[in-house]
Structures are given as C-alpha cells and as structure tokens.
Amino acid sequence: MPRHTFDATFFKRFYSTSPVHSRTKVNTLATAVHAMCQWWEVPVRSVLDVGAGLGYWRDWYATTHPKVKRLSVDISEHACEKYGHECHDIASWFPTRQFDLVVCHSVLQYLNDKQAAAAIGNLAKATRGVLYLEVPTSADLRNAVDKKTTDLNIYARTGDWYRKRLNRHFVPAGAGLWVARASGTTLYELERSR
C-alpha cells in the first residue's frame, strides 16, 4: 500500500467540503473526553495531539482551558506548516516528557503492522493519564464508516490486534478512552470495557 503524503490535496479532499470530523464534532468529543478525565480525577494540565491535522483539539484546549499546555504534532509537512504543529512520526518518535492526555485521532490506520505496534508503544510512553484513540478496524470498514467521506487507502486490522497491544499499557475504558496502567487511576468494574 503506498504511503500517503498528506499534502494539500489530501487535506482538501478529506477536510474541506464534507469533513469526516468537523470542528463542531471535535469540540463535542473534546468536551466529553475532558469531562471523563475530570470524573476519574485525572487533572489535565498537558495535552499531546498526535496526527493533529487541522488542529481542532489544540484549538479547543486553547479556547476552553488556556492554561493547559498543548503540543500538536503531525507527520504531514503541509499540516505542520499551515496549522503550526511540530513535525514528528509517532512510529519512531516519542516526547521526552509525559502528558496527562494524549489524543491519537485517525492515525494508526496509515501505519503498517510494525509501525503501528511501535506507535502504540510510543503513545504509552507519552501517556501519564489517559489516551483517547480513534482508529477504524476491519469491522468498522464493513459496518460503520462512511465510504464516501473516509480515506480507504489504509491498513485494516481487527480490533483484537489493537487491543492485544494496547492492553499491555492501558486499561480499556470504552468510547476510545484508555487509562494508563501506571497512572494509578482506579476504574469501577463496569467503567472498564473488555
């Protein structure tokens, strides 16, 4: 499968007229994720947004919680230049410090198995508290995604493939939320997903 360049053409195609994730939808999601961190008493003083794209998560935190330190990174030179992110590849890079919340929204499906496994390890190194992860699985491609607006030039893996690697570092909490095992955060039994 060819590697994407994530250039201006890619962003125009998937984010201009009918984006998969609009600013309004991301604002709603960020509100919910932040509220769940508060519920679990995970103070969000720092956020890392991996694959930041248009920067909606960073912008939401800048507007609603301006004291939260924010780092947005992307592999796309175009996105980094246009939207002000640092240019990093999560498959080979991890920050020198941990973040209370790490967001990885629609990234891992673009990496081959080896890269995706390395990226999950790097996300774990970066996460002090909670990881929000969205990645379409092979079942999602059959049953959930809008094929007209979704980039289908991706690696399709099972949910079990991801869970096997994520469970080494995180407790699954559902709705894309993963609590770092090392965080000391306790979830009730039914807050955890299996």
N, C-alpha and C positions, 0 to 999 in steps of 0.2 A: 504494500500500500504506500503510495507516495506521501512524503511528509509535507504538511501544509506550510505555506509561507506566512499565513496570517497577515497578509498585506492589505492595502486599502480596498482592493477588490473584494476580499473575503469579508471585511467589516461592512462594506456597502451592501453586499448580498444578504448577510445574516442579521444586520443590526439597523438598517435604515428604514425600510418601509413597513415591514411586519416582523419586528424582532421577537425572537423566542422569549427573551427576558427583557421586558420594558423597564424603564426606571421606576415606574409605579409598582410593578410586581416585585422588583428587587427591594424597594423601600418597605413593602409589606413583609417580605421574607426577613429582612434585616431586623425589623421591629420584633418579629416573633422570636428569632434566634437570640437577640439580645435579652428579651424578656425571659427566655428559658435559662440563660446563663444567670440572670438575677435570681430566678426561682431556685436554682441549685447553689446559690451563693458563691458563684464564680465571678469575682469582680473583673469586669472587662476594662482594663486600663491600656491594653495594647491589642492591635488587630493586624494580622498579616492577611492580605488578599492575594492569593496565588491565581494567576490567569485573570488578572483584573480587567482586561478588556477595556470597556468604556469608563471604568472607574466608579460604577454606581455604589458599590459597598463603601469605598473610601469616602465618597461624597456624602453618603447618608450619615456616616460617623462624624464627618467634619461639620455637618449641619446640626445633628441632633445631640451629639456628645463630643464637642470640640476639644475637650481635654484628653480624649483617648488618643494615644499615639498610633499612627497609621503608617503601614508600609504596604504599598501596592507594587506587585511585580508581574511581569508578563514575559513570555518568550518572543513575542512579536515586536520587532524593532519599530514597526509602524505605530502600534498601540503605545509603546513606551514614549516615542517622540511626540505623538499627538496628545496623549492623555496624561503624561507625566509620571510614568511608572519606572521603576528600576528594571533593567533587562536581565532576567535570570531564567534558567531552565530547571524546574523543580526535580527533574530526574537526576541532575548532577549537582545541584546547589541546595544548601540549607542555610538559614541565617545563623549568626554567631550567638544570638540570644533567643529565648523562647517568647511566645506571645500567648496572652490569655485566650484569645480566639483566633483560630486560623480558618479562613474561608478558601475552599477549593471548589469552584463552581464551573463545571463543564470543561475539565482539563484532561483527566486521566484517559479518556477515550481516545485521545490523539497520540498516546504513547504505546509502543509495543509492550509485550508482557514484561520483559526485563526492565525497561524504563519505568513502567507503571509500578512495578514492585519496588524499585529504588525510590520512586517519588513518594510512595506510601511511607517508607522508612524515613524519608526526609521530612514529610509532613509530621510524623510522630516526633522527630527531634525538635521541630519548631513549635509544637503544641504544649503549652503549660496546662491549659484548662480544657477547652472544647474545640473540636473540629467540626465545621459544617462542610459536608461533602455532597456534591451532586455529580453523578456520572450515570449516563444511561447504560443499562445492561442489555444483554441479548434479548431478554424477555421484554424489556421496555421497548426495544426496537420493533418487536412484533405487536405489542399491545397498547403502548402508551404515547409514544412520541408522534408529533405531527410531522409526517414525512415531507410535507410541502415547505415547512419552515426550518427543519432541522438538517444540519450537515450530516449526511450519512456516510461520508468518507472517513470512517473511524474504525477502531478496533472494538469488536463486540465480544464482551466477556460475560460470564454468568455472574449473578450476584454472589454465589458461593465463592467464586475466585476472589472477589474483593473482600468478602467477609473473612475468609481464611487469613488474609494478610493484615487486615485492619484489627481483627480480634487480638492479635499479638500485643497491640499497643493501646487499644481503646475498648471501652465498654459501649456497646451499641445502645443508643437511647431512642432510636426511631426518628422519623422525619428528617433523615440526613444528619442527625447530630450524633457525635461520637465523643465520649468523655475520656480524657487521657487517664489511663490506669494509674499513672504516677501522681495524679492531681490530688488524690485523697478525697475527692468528691464522692459522696455516697448517694446512690440512686435507690429508690424503692424498687422492689422486685418487678412490679408491673410498669415502672417507668422504663425499664430495660426491654429491648427487643431481643428476639432470639435469632 
